[in-house]
Structures are given as C-alpha cells and as structure tokens.
Amino acid sequence: MEKSLNDIKALNANSDDRKATKEKSVALYEFVIPVYKKEYT
C-alpha cells in the first residue's frame, strides 16, 4: 500500500480534475494505511 501511495504522489497532476483526484487519493491512502497496519499486521 505504501508503494501505491508513493506511485500516486509521483503522478503528474496537469489539470484541475487530476489534481483534485490525486489529492483525494493521497488523503484516503494516508487515512487507510495506519488502520491497515494496526488491523492486519
């Protein structure tokens, strides 16, 4: 999951829609990763 987050952060957000999607995706991953680590590791 952390690799996926890094991949998303590396994406080029060259339009407003892509920028918004990227920001929401990063926020979701940053919210989910600690929960995932706590529950499944």
Summary of the structure (lengths in Angstrom):
residues: 41
radius of gyration: 11.5
end to end distance: 12.6
largest distance: 37.0
contacts: 86
relative contact order: 0.19
helix: 83%
strand: 0%
